[in-house]
Amino acid sequence: MKGFTLVEMMVALLIFGLVAAAGVAVMSFSVDNRQIVQAHTDRLARFQRARALIRADLSQAAARRTRGPDGQAASWTFAGGAGAGSGVLLALVRRGWDNPDEAPRASLQYVEYRLSDDRLERRSRPALDGAELGPPQVLLTGVAAATVSFAAGGEWVEALPHGAHQPPPPAVRLQLRLRDLGEVEQLFLVTGEAW
């Protein structure tokens, strides 16, 4: 009967150790890559949810002026960019606010989008007139810059003309500079009707 020598056993253990170490390294690399891919997928999903919410608000835009908490009527029905003031990217009234509990409120809702620090936030009022804005809903983080412009007269403008009966623009362009995704430009159609 022949057996293995000590040298042969040591060589076999060395080869097994190298194969096992390579397997562990490949497994570790796969887990790290999976976590990176999952983080990117989550970030893109948050971006898509924010885009869907903005699109839903803009597609339901209504030409309706509101009154602020001080009771003063706004001089505009749709504002944004340079014309909105105080860091507001967009301010509008939207139709179609669901009311599954049949609460005593309108189906219209005032919403604002603003850039606060590095966050894109959406705020709304519980009532159209005379109510304070509710707490911010953070849509995106890591936003380095945001600008908005509007289709008006065949060109893009950074501020809309104000007026009590000024209709919403036909389209809105939102440009974001995200720290992890870079420059992103989005175009939204505004299908609000004057009433």
C-alpha positions in Angstrom: 0.0 0.0 0.0 1.3 3.3 -1.0 0.3 6.6 0.8 0.9 10.2 0.2 4.1 11.8 1.4 4.2 14.8 3.6 5.4 17.0 0.8 2.5 15.8 -1.5 0.0 16.6 1.3 1.5 20.0 1.9 1.3 20.8 -1.8 -2.3 19.6 -2.0 -3.2 21.8 1.1 -1.5 24.8 -0.5 -3.4 24.4 -3.7 -6.7 24.0 -1.8 -5.9 27.1 0.2 -5.2 29.1 -2.9 -8.4 28.0 -4.5 -10.4 28.7 -1.3 -8.8 32.2 -1.0 -9.7 32.9 -4.6 -13.2 31.8 -4.0 -13.6 34.1 -1.0 -12.1 37.0 -2.9 -14.6 36.5 -5.8 -17.5 36.2 -3.3 -16.5 39.4 -1.5 -16.1 41.2 -4.8 -19.6 40.0 -5.8 -21.2 41.1 -2.5 -19.5 44.6 -2.8 -20.7 45.0 -6.4 -24.2 43.9 -5.4 -24.3 46.6 -2.7 -23.1 49.3 -5.1 -25.6 48.2 -7.8 -28.4 48.2 -5.2 -27.4 51.7 -4.0 -27.5 53.0 -7.6 -30.8 51.3 -8.3 -32.3 52.8 -5.1 -31.0 56.3 -6.2 -32.5 55.9 -9.7 -35.8 54.7 -8.2 -36.0 57.8 -5.9 -35.2 60.0 -9.0 -38.0 58.3 -11.0 -40.5 58.8 -8.1 -39.6 62.5 -7.9 -40.0 62.9 -11.6 -43.4 61.1 -11.6 -44.6 63.4 -8.8 -43.5 66.6 -10.6 -45.1 65.3 -13.9 -48.3 64.5 -12.1 -48.5 68.0 -10.5 -47.7 69.8 -13.7 -50.1 67.7 -15.8 -52.9 68.7 -13.4 -52.0 72.4 -13.2 -54.9 74.8 -12.8 -55.1 78.5 -13.4 -56.3 79.4 -9.9 -54.9 82.1 -7.7 -54.6 81.5 -4.0 -54.4 83.5 -0.8 -51.4 83.3 1.5 -51.6 82.8 5.3 -51.8 86.6 5.6 -54.9 86.7 3.4 -53.2 88.5 0.5 -54.1 87.2 -2.9 -51.2 86.0 -5.0 -50.6 88.1 -8.2 -50.0 84.9 -10.2 -51.7 81.6 -11.0 -48.4 79.7 -11.8 -45.0 80.9 -10.8 -41.4 79.6 -10.9 -37.8 80.3 -11.4 -36.7 83.9 -11.1 -40.3 85.1 -10.8 -41.3 83.0 -7.8 -38.9 84.5 -5.2 -37.5 83.1 -1.9 -35.9 80.0 -3.4 -39.1 78.6 -4.9 -38.5 76.6 -8.1 -42.2 76.1 -8.9 -45.5 77.2 -7.3 -48.8 76.1 -8.7 -52.3 74.8 -8.0 -53.0 71.3 -9.1 -56.3 69.5 -9.7 -57.1 65.9 -8.8 -56.1 65.8 -5.2 -57.5 62.5 -4.0 -59.9 62.6 -1.1 -60.5 58.9 -0.1 -61.7 59.9 3.4 -64.2 62.5 2.0 -62.7 65.2 4.2 -64.3 68.7 3.8 -61.7 70.1 1.4 -61.3 71.0 -2.2 -59.9 68.7 -4.8 -57.4 71.4 -5.7 -54.1 71.6 -3.9 -51.4 74.3 -3.7 -47.9 72.9 -4.1 -44.4 74.3 -4.1 -41.0 72.9 -5.2 -37.9 74.4 -3.8 -34.2 73.7 -3.4 -33.2 73.8 0.3 -29.6 73.1 1.1 -28.9 70.1 -1.2 -32.5 68.7 -1.1 -35.3 69.1 -3.6 -38.4 69.5 -1.5 -42.2 69.5 -2.2 -44.5 71.3 0.2 -48.3 71.7 0.0 -51.0 73.4 1.9 -53.9 71.6 3.6 -56.2 74.3 2.2 -55.9 76.5 -0.9 -56.4 79.8 0.8 -55.0 81.2 4.1 -53.2 78.0 5.2 -49.5 77.7 6.1 -47.4 75.3 4.1 -47.1 71.8 5.5 -43.8 70.0 6.3 -41.5 69.4 3.4 -41.4 66.2 1.6 -37.8 65.5 0.5 -37.8 64.2 -3.0 -34.1 64.1 -3.8 -30.9 64.7 -1.9 -27.5 65.5 -3.3 -28.8 68.3 -5.5 -26.0 70.8 -6.2 -28.1 73.1 -8.3 -31.6 73.4 -9.8 -33.0 75.8 -12.4 -36.4 76.0 -14.1 -37.5 77.7 -17.3 -40.7 77.9 -19.2 -41.8 77.7 -22.8 -43.3 81.0 -23.7 -43.7 82.5 -27.2 -41.6 79.9 -28.9 -38.6 80.2 -26.5 -37.4 79.3 -23.1 -37.7 82.0 -20.4 -36.6 82.0 -16.8 -39.5 83.9 -15.4 -43.2 84.0 -16.4 -45.1 87.3 -16.7 -47.3 87.7 -13.6 -51.0 88.4 -13.9 -54.2 87.3 -12.3 -55.4 85.6 -15.5 -52.0 84.4 -16.8 -52.4 80.8 -18.0 -49.8 78.2 -17.1 -47.0 77.7 -19.7 -47.3 74.9 -22.2 -44.1 73.3 -21.0 -41.5 73.4 -18.1 -37.8 72.5 -18.3 -36.2 71.5 -15.0 -32.4 71.3 -15.0 -30.8 69.5 -12.0 -27.1 69.0 -11.2 -26.9 66.0 -9.0 -23.7 65.2 -7.1 -23.8 61.5 -8.1 -25.6 61.5 -11.5 -24.4 64.8 -13.0 -26.5 67.1 -15.2 -30.1 66.0 -15.8 -32.5 68.0 -17.9 -36.2 67.1 -17.9 -39.1 68.5 -20.0 -42.6 68.4 -18.7 -45.8 69.2 -20.6 -48.3 71.4 -18.6 -51.8 70.5 -19.6 -53.6 72.8 -17.1 -56.7 74.6 -18.4 -57.8 78.1 -17.5 -61.1 78.3 -15.6 
